Amino acid sequence: MNKSDWIEGMARGMAVLESFDTERQRLNATLTAQRTGLTRAAARRHLLTLTELGYLETDGQYFWLSAKVLGFAGSYLSSARLPRAVQPTLHQLSLATQLSCSVAVLQNDAVIIVARGIWQGPDLPTKASHRVLAYGLHVGTRLPAHATSTGQVLLANLAPAQMKAWLEANPLSRLTAHTATLTKDLKQKLKQIAKQDYCIATQEHELGVDALAVPLRNARGDTIAALNLVRSGAGPHAPDLATRWLPLLQQTAQALRPLI
């Protein structure tokens, strides 16, 4: 991209919007500045402008996303090929396993959920909205890539130079006692994931939650997303996720390949 084509103000405005997530749903100018690298004065101006445009709401001190931003998500979900292609299969997978499942893509330091299948018991209507999920997750949720099964699968499938750049650019924050916070430890796990072509993440993002993920590849063999199953509150004698569900998850990924 030519430098003359770059609009700095737009890039900063988008960075402000992206600074809101599930962990920080309300931000003031100081927190926004810390998250975006802007000065506090610049962060405040962007917050006020986005509020005036209707994308944020405020109580005079803190700001939060308004319903208007859902227009972007709705347009994406109705037009993007990946969510539309995988959604029916995710419903079937959730019913078959009685577990929640998701498809996520890598974006910077996080994975973003683009489609979900939910399991909340046998009485859940089969046509229930897939955007409201167990564990507070929903389509559009950003999760740290280094601490999630989908993120680790996607990192393991990066080219060596891309993986090296990612590890150098992104700190590995601790979410639980099981989170890998040393680069050498994560690199070793990613090497194993690449070899076996699946990932098990046990309580790395949230205590009591484990997940199994496999890559989603298109017809050319490019890894474009990751598919996972998520289990919460499993007891010590619960069956191993990979032993129980890996063949089905791999079959599902293979069936989706011509569709994505």
N, C-alpha and C positions, 0 to 999 in steps of 0.2 A: 504493500500500500504506500502510495506517495505521501510524504509528510504534508503536502499542501492539501490533501484530501481529508486529513484528520481534524475532527471538530473536538477540541479539548473540553469545551463546556458540556457537550453531550456525554462524553466519556465520564466526566466527573459526576454528572447527574445520575447516570446508570450505576456508578459505583455506590452512590448514596442509597439508591433503591436496593441494591444487592446487599447492603450492610445489615438489612433487617432479616432475621431468620428465626427459627423456632427457639433458639436460646436467648436471643435478644429481640423481643417483639416490640419494645418501646425504647427509643433512643432520644437523647437530647443532643445538643450541638457538640458537647465535649466528647461523648461516646462515639458519635458519628465521625468526628475528626480522628479519633484513635483508630477507628476501623477502616477508614478510607485513606488516611495519610494527608488529608486536607488540613488547612488551618481551621481553628474553631470558627473564625469569622466567615470563611468560605463555606464551611459545612452548614452554618446557620442560614446563609443566603440560599443555598441549594435546598435545604429543608423547607424554608418559607416559600420558595418558588414552586416546589413540588406540591406543597399544600394548596397554594393558589390554583394550581392546575387540577387539583382534585385527587392526586395520587396518594396523598398523605392526609391524616387528620391529626389534630393537636389539642392539648389542653392549655397551651401557652408555654409549657416547659418541655414536655415530652411529645414525641411524634410517633405515629404508627401507620402502617399501610391501610389504605382505604379499600373498599370493595372495587374501586375502579381498576385496580391492577389485575383483578380476575379476568378482565377482558383479554389481556395478553394470554393467560393460561387457557381460557376457553377457546380462543382462536387457534392456539397451538394444538390442543387436544382434538379439535374438530378437523384440523387440516393436516397435521403431521402423520406421516405414514406409520412410524414405529408404534405409537400408542394404539392406533386403530387396528394394527395388524396383530398385536399381542393380547389385547384385552379379552377377547372371548376365550383364548387358551388359558389365561390366568384364572378366570372364573372356574374353569374345569379343573385346573391344577389344585386350586384351593379346596374345592369340593372333594377331590380324590384323596388329598393328604390331610384334610382338616387342619391345615396350617395357612397362615397368611403368606403371600408371595408378592414379589415386586420385580419390576424391570427398572434399572437405573443406568444413567449415562454419566461419564466423567466430565466435570467442568472445573478447571483450576484445582483447588485443594479439596473439592467435595464431589460427592455423587448426588445427582438429582433424580428423585423418583419420578418416572414419567408414566407409569401404569402400575396398578395394584389389583390383587385379588384378595379378598378378606374371608376369614373364617371366624365367626363369633358364636358358633353353636348351630345345632340342627334346625332351629326355628328361624334362622336368618333368611329372609326372602331371597330367592335366587337373583332377583333383579335389583337388589339393594345397591345403592350408589357405591361405586368403588373408590370414591374420593374421601370417604370417612373411614378410618382404619383403626385397628387395635394399636395400642401403645402410643397414641397421639400422632401417628404418621399419616401423611396424606400425599396425594399427587402434588409435586412441587417442593416437597421437603428436601432440604439440603442436609447431607450427613457427611462427617469427615471421612475422606477416602481411606486414610491409613488405618481406621479402626472398624471398618465395616467389611462384610464378606464381598459385596458387590465392588466396593472400591479397591480391595486388594486384588480381585480377579482382573479388573481393568488395568491397574498399575502393572500387574505381572505380564500383561499382554502388550505393554508399550515397547517400542524399540529401545535398545540399550541406551542410546543417547538421550531419548525422551525421558526414560526412567531416571537417569542420572540427573538431568536438569530438574525434574520434579522433586527428587529427594533433596537437592541442594536449595530449592526455592521454598520448600514448605516445612515448617517446624512440626514435629510430631507431638502434639499436645496429649497429656494423659487424661483419659476419661474414666477409666477404672484401673484397678491394680493389674489387670490383664492386658492393658493397652501397650503395644510396642512403642517406646519413645526414643529408642536408639536406632539410628539409621542402619547400623550393621545388623541388628536383629530383624528389622523389617525387610531388608534386602535378602536375608537368608530365607525368610518365610516366602517372599515373592518368588524366589528361585524355586522353592518346592512347589508352589502353586502352579508355576509355569510348566513344571515337569509333569505334574499329575492332572493338570487342566481342571482343577476345581479348588474351592477354598472352604474351609471351616473356620468360622470366627466365633469363639466362645467367650462371652461376657467381655468383649473388648470395647464395645460401645456403650453397653448398658448391662448392669448386673442382672443375672437371671435370664438373659436373652442369648441364644445362640442361633447361628444362621449358616446355611449351606448355599454356595453360589457357584454358577458355571458361566462361562462366556457365551454371549449370543453373537454368532457370526453370520454375515450375509452370504449370498451365493458365491462371492469372490473369495471368501475366507477371511474377510476383514472383521475384526472384533469391534462391534459398534455399541454394545451394551452388555449388561450382566443380568442374569436371572437368579433370584434366590428364593429360598424358603426360610421363614423365621419362626422360631419356637420360643415361647416364654414360659418360665416357671417349671421347667422340666425337673423331675426328681433325679436323685443319684442313680436310679436303676432304669431310667428312660433309655430306649434304644438309641444307638449312635445315629445321628442324622445321615451321615454318608452311607452307612451300611443299609439303612432303611430306605432312603429316598434318592440316592445319587443316580441309580439307573433311570428312574422315571424323570428326574430333572434333566439328565443328558438327552433322553429321548424327546422331551419337550423342546429343548433347545434345537435339536436336529430337525424337528418338525416345523419349527418356526423359520428355519433358514431360508427357504424359498420365498417366504412372505416379507422378509425385511431387507 
